[in-house]
Amino acid sequence: MLLPTILTLGLIATTISAQNSVLNIEQNIAPSLAQNSLLNESQQFFPQFEEQNVAQQNADQQSADQQNAGQQNIVPQNQATPAEQFTYQAMMQISNGTEKFSLELYKRLALALDELPEGRDFIISPFSVWSLLILTAEGAEGKTYTELQDVLGLPRDLTYIREGYRHIQNSLKVNTSTIELAVEQVMFSDKNRPVERDYEDKLLRIYEADIVPIDFHNTVEAYFEINDYVEAKTRGKISKIVQPEDLHDLQMVLVSAIFFKGEWKFPFDRTDTKEEPFFDESGNNLGTVNMMTQKGAFGYAVHPELMAHVLELPYGNENRLSMYVLLPRKGLALSRVIENIGKVGIARIMKDIEDSQAKYEDDEVEVFLPRIRITADFTLNVVLEQMGLIDIFDANKANLSGIAKFSPYLSRIIHKAKIEVNEEGTVAAAVTGGTFVNKNSPSRFYANRPFAFLIVEKRSKLLLFSGQVKNPTKDKY
C-alpha cells in the first residue's frame, strides 16, 4: 500500500485571450543569467554514446581528463542507426533546454522572494512550466517563437523536441508500490471559437494532451469544469487553478500538471522526531519545528563550488527519484547556493554524490531534517518577461497564429504547487568533483537553518521540483 507520505505536485495553467484584455503585472525580479554545466541526459537511452559524451565533458574541464579520454574505447556516433542518432540529438536538445531554463527560473524566483522582509518558503515545478511553454511554442510564429526558442533552449526545428519529449514523457510514467509519478497536459478550448485543427492534433498525438471543449461564455460552468478536472488530476491536492473572473474573454486554457508521491527508501522513525529550534541565516531563533532524524549510509558531500553540504535522500527501491538537500555553509546566504546550482549543474551534483558514496559506502550520516509543508501560488508573467519572453504577453505583438487565426496572446501563466515531507516520504509535489568528507566518525547533516531542495528523476536528470525552506515554523507540520 502506498502511504500518503511525500506528495509533491505542481500545476501550471496559461490563459490565452483574444487581443482585448488588459494585463496587470507587479513583481520586480532582478535579472541575471547563470551558465550551466550540462551532461547529456540521453545516455539512459543510448549507452553506446556514454563514454564519448563523458570524455567530451571531461575534456572541457581539465587536460588530465583529456588524456584519459583519448585512451578510452569510444563507440563512434556514426555506428548508430539514423533513427537512434536522431533520437540522441533530440534528447540532447531536451537536456540542454530544460536544465538551463529550470535552474534560471529557480534562481530568479529565489532572488525575488529574497527581497521580501522575511523571505519565503516556496516550491516550483520547472519541468511543468517548461512543458506548458512547449505546448504554446507549437502554435507560435515569428519573433514570438524566436523568444520562446531562446528562453527554452529550443532548436529551429521542433521535430527534435517532439521526439525527445516523447521519450521523456514515457520515462515519467511511474506507478509502483513505493512511487507514483504522473505528468498530465490538457487544453480547454472554447466551443464557440475553436482553435486550429492542426494545433489540436499535435497536442493530442505528440504530447498526449487531453482536449476538453467548454463554453467560455458560461463562466460559472467553465470555472467548475476546469477546477474539477485539475482537482482530479492532482489527486485532490490542488482544487482551484482559476476563478470565474479569470475566464472573461478567454479562448483557451492550457494546463500542465505533475503529481509525485513517494516513500523514502529509508524512512524516518516517527518516535525519534522531536521539537527543535529552527534558525534564520543570521542565527536568530524563528521557533520550533518537528525535526526528523535517522542515521544511515546516505550519499553526502561537502561541495566547494556550491559552498554547501549536499545530501541525497532516495525514494523507493527503483533508484529513479531522489531529493537532494543543499545546506549552505554557516553564514552564507541560501540565495548564493541557489545561484551556484546553475553554474555547477544537476549532473555534476549527482555525479559528486555518487563518487562520495562509492568512496565511503559503509560510512553513515546522521540526518536531521524538519517536516515541511509548502504551498506556492505564482503568476509567472514578470519573471518570464525578464528571462526574455516579451511579445507573447503583449496583445499587439503576440504571434500565436498557429493556435488560432484571430490574434490570441498569453494573458497569464499561473503556477500552483504543494509539497509535504514527513517521516515516511514526500507527497507533492571543484573542480572535477566535490571535496568529500572522511566519515570515520558519522557526519552530521543538520538542517536547522535555511536550505534548498531538488527532486530529480535520475535517469533523465530532469528537475521535477525545486524550492527553498527558510521558515518552516510558519506552517508547522
NORVEN-V143553 format. One record per residue. N is the residue number from 0. RES is the residue in one small letter. SS is DSSP state (h for helix, s for strand, l for the rest). D_FIRST is the distance of its C-alpha to the first C-alpha in whole Angstrom. Layout:
BEGIN
[[N;RES;SS;D_FIRST] [N;RES;SS;D_FIRST]]
END
This chain:
BEGIN
[[0;m;l;0] [1;l;l;4] [2;l;l;6] [3;p;l;9] [4;t;l;11] [5;i;s;14] [6;l;s;15] [7;t;s;18] [8;l;s;20] [9;g;s;23] [10;l;s;25] [11;i;s;29] [12;a;s;32] [13;t;s;35] [14;t;s;38] [15;i;s;41] [16;s;s;44] [17;a;s;47] [18;q;l;50] [19;n;l;51] [20;s;l;49] [21;v;l;49] [22;l;l;46] [23;n;l;46] [24;i;l;45] [25;e;l;45] [26;q;l;43] [27;n;l;45] [28;i;l;44] [29;a;l;45] [30;p;l;46] [31;s;l;45] [32;l;l;44] [33;a;l;42] [34;q;l;43] [35;n;l;40] [36;s;l;39] [37;l;l;37] [38;l;l;36] [39;n;l;35] [40;e;h;32] [41;s;h;33] [42;q;h;33] [43;q;h;29] [44;f;l;31] [45;f;l;34] [46;p;h;34] [47;q;h;38] [48;f;h;39] [49;e;h;37] [50;e;h;40] [51;q;h;42] [52;n;h;40] [53;v;h;40] [54;a;h;43] [55;q;h;44] [56;q;h;42] [57;n;h;44] [58;a;h;47] [59;d;h;47] [60;q;h;46] [61;q;l;49] [62;s;h;51] [63;a;h;50] [64;d;h;47] [65;q;h;49] [66;q;h;51] [67;n;h;48] [68;a;h;47] [69;g;h;50] [70;q;l;49] [71;q;l;46] [72;n;l;46] [73;i;l;45] [74;v;l;44] [75;p;l;46] [76;q;h;44] [77;n;h;47] [78;q;h;45] [79;a;l;42] [80;t;l;43] [81;p;h;44] [82;a;h;40] [83;e;h;39] [84;q;h;41] [85;f;h;40] [86;t;h;37] [87;y;h;37] [88;q;h;40] [89;a;h;37] [90;m;h;34] [91;m;h;37] [92;q;h;38] [93;i;h;34] [94;s;h;34] [95;n;h;37] [96;g;h;37] [97;t;h;33] [98;e;h;34] [99;k;h;37] [100;f;h;36] [101;s;h;33] [102;l;h;34] [103;e;h;38] [104;l;h;36] [105;y;h;34] [106;k;h;37] [107;r;h;39] [108;l;h;36] [109;a;h;36] [110;l;h;40] [111;a;h;40] [112;l;h;38] [113;d;h;40] [114;e;l;43] [115;l;l;42] [116;p;l;43] [117;e;l;40] [118;g;l;38] [119;r;l;34] [120;d;l;31] [121;f;s;29] [122;i;s;27] [123;i;s;28] [124;s;l;26] [125;p;h;29] [126;f;h;28] [127;s;h;27] [128;v;h;31] [129;w;h;32] [130;s;h;31] [131;l;h;32] [132;l;h;36] [133;i;h;35] [134;l;h;35] [135;t;h;38] [136;a;h;40] [137;e;l;40] [138;g;l;42] [139;a;l;44] [140;e;l;48] [141;g;h;51] [142;k;h;50] [143;t;h;47] [144;y;h;46] [145;t;h;47] [146;e;h;46] [147;l;h;42] [148;q;h;43] [149;d;h;44] [150;v;h;42] [151;l;h;39] [152;g;l;40] [153;l;l;41] [154;p;l;43] [155;r;l;46] [156;d;l;44] [157;l;l;41] [158;t;h;40] [159;y;h;39] [160;i;h;37] [161;r;h;35] [162;e;h;35] [163;g;h;33] [164;y;h;31] [165;r;h;30] [166;h;h;29] [167;i;h;27] [168;q;h;25] [169;n;h;24] [170;s;h;23] [171;l;l;21] [172;k;l;18] [173;v;s;15] [174;n;s;12] [175;t;l;10] [176;s;l;6] [177;t;l;8] [178;i;s;11] [179;e;s;12] [180;l;s;15] [181;a;s;18] [182;v;s;21] [183;e;s;23] [184;q;s;27] [185;v;s;29] [186;m;s;33] [187;f;s;34] [188;s;s;38] [189;d;s;40] [190;k;l;42] [191;n;l;45] [192;r;s;45] [193;p;l;43] [194;v;l;43] [195;e;l;44] [196;r;h;43] [197;d;h;43] [198;y;h;40] [199;e;h;38] [200;d;h;38] [201;k;h;37] [202;l;h;34] [203;l;h;33] [204;r;h;34] [205;i;l;33] [206;y;l;31] [207;e;l;29] [208;a;l;29] [209;d;s;29] [210;i;s;32] [211;v;s;33] [212;p;s;36] [213;i;s;37] [214;d;l;40] [215;f;l;41] [216;h;l;44] [217;n;l;42] [218;t;h;40] [219;v;h;38] [220;e;h;36] [221;a;h;36] [222;y;h;34] [223;f;h;32] [224;e;h;31] [225;i;h;30] [226;n;h;28] [227;d;h;26] [228;y;h;25] [229;v;h;24] [230;e;h;22] [231;a;h;20] [232;k;h;20] [233;t;l;19] [234;r;l;16] [235;g;l;19] [236;k;l;19] [237;i;l;23] [238;s;l;25] [239;k;l;28] [240;i;l;30] [241;v;l;33] [242;q;l;36] [243;p;h;38] [244;e;h;41] [245;d;h;39] [246;l;h;40] [247;h;l;44] [248;d;l;45] [249;l;s;42] [250;q;s;42] [251;m;s;38] [252;v;s;35] [253;l;s;33] [254;v;s;29] [255;s;s;27] [256;a;s;24] [257;i;s;21] [258;f;s;18] [259;f;s;15] [260;k;s;12] [261;g;s;11] [262;e;s;11] [263;w;s;14] [264;k;l;15] [265;f;l;16] [266;p;l;15] [267;f;l;18] [268;d;l;18] [269;r;h;19] [270;t;h;21] [271;d;h;23] [272;t;l;23] [273;k;s;27] [274;e;s;29] [275;e;s;31] [276;p;s;34] [277;f;s;33] [278;f;s;36] [279;d;l;38] [280;e;l;40] [281;s;l;43] [282;g;l;41] [283;n;l;41] [284;n;s;39] [285;l;s;37] [286;g;s;35] [287;t;s;32] [288;v;s;28] [289;n;s;25] [290;m;s;26] [291;m;s;23] [292;t;s;24] [293;q;s;23] [294;k;s;25] [295;g;s;24] [296;a;l;26] [297;f;l;25] [298;g;s;27] [299;y;s;30] [300;a;s;33] [301;v;s;36] [302;h;s;37] [303;p;l;41] [304;e;l;41] [305;l;l;38] [306;m;l;40] [307;a;s;36] [308;h;s;34] [309;v;s;31] [310;l;s;27] [311;e;s;24] [312;l;s;21] [313;p;s;19] [314;y;s;15] [315;g;l;13] [316;n;l;14] [317;e;l;16] [318;n;l;19] [319;r;l;19] [320;l;s;19] [321;s;s;20] [322;m;s;22] [323;y;s;25] [324;v;s;27] [325;l;s;31] [326;l;s;33] [327;p;s;36] [328;r;l;39] [329;k;l;40] [330;g;l;43] [331;l;l;42] [332;a;l;40] [333;l;h;37] [334;s;h;39] [335;r;h;40] [336;v;h;37] [337;i;h;36] [338;e;h;39] [339;n;h;39] [340;i;h;36] [341;g;h;37] [342;k;h;40] [343;v;h;38] [344;g;l;35] [345;i;h;32] [346;a;h;32] [347;r;h;35] [348;i;h;32] [349;m;h;30] [350;k;h;32] [351;d;h;34] [352;i;h;30] [353;e;h;30] [354;d;h;34] [355;s;h;33] [356;q;h;30] [357;a;h;32] [358;k;h;35] [359;y;l;33] [360;e;l;30] [361;d;l;30] [362;d;l;31] [363;e;l;29] [364;v;s;29] [365;e;s;28] [366;v;s;26] [367;f;s;27] [368;l;s;25] [369;p;s;25] [370;r;l;22] [371;i;s;23] [372;r;s;22] [373;i;s;25] [374;t;s;26] [375;a;s;28] [376;d;s;31] [377;f;s;33] [378;t;s;36] [379;l;l;37] [380;n;h;40] [381;v;h;42] [382;v;h;40] [383;l;h;40] [384;e;h;44] [385;q;h;45] [386;m;h;43] [387;g;l;45] [388;l;l;44] [389;i;l;47] [390;d;h;48] [391;i;h;45] [392;f;h;45] [393;d;l;49] [394;a;l;50] [395;n;l;53] [396;k;l;52] [397;a;l;48] [398;n;l;49] [399;l;l;46] [400;s;l;48] [401;g;l;45] [402;i;l;43] [403;a;l;46] [404;k;l;50] [405;f;l;50] [406;s;l;50] [407;p;s;46] [408;y;s;45] [409;l;s;42] [410;s;s;42] [411;r;s;39] [412;i;s;36] [413;i;s;33] [414;h;s;30] [415;k;s;28] [416;a;s;25] [417;k;s;22] [418;i;s;20] [419;e;s;18] [420;v;s;18] [421;n;l;17] [422;e;l;16] [423;e;l;12] [424;g;s;13] [425;t;s;15] [426;v;s;14] [427;a;s;17] [428;a;l;19] [429;a;l;42] [430;v;l;44] [431;t;l;42] [432;g;l;39] [433;g;l;38] [434;t;s;40] [435;f;l;37] [436;v;l;37] [437;n;l;38] [438;k;l;36] [439;n;l;38] [440;s;l;37] [441;p;l;33] [442;s;s;33] [443;r;s;32] [444;f;s;30] [445;y;s;31] [446;a;s;30] [447;n;l;32] [448;r;s;34] [449;p;l;33] [450;f;s;31] [451;a;s;30] [452;f;s;27] [453;l;s;26] [454;i;s;22] [455;v;s;23] [456;e;s;22] [457;k;l;24] [458;r;l;25] [459;s;l;27] [460;k;l;27] [461;l;s;27] [462;l;s;27] [463;l;s;24] [464;f;s;24] [465;s;s;27] [466;g;s;28] [467;q;s;30] [468;v;s;29] [469;k;l;33] [470;n;l;32] [471;p;l;29] [472;t;l;31] [473;k;l;31] [474;d;l;28] [475;k;l;27] [476;y;l;23]]
END
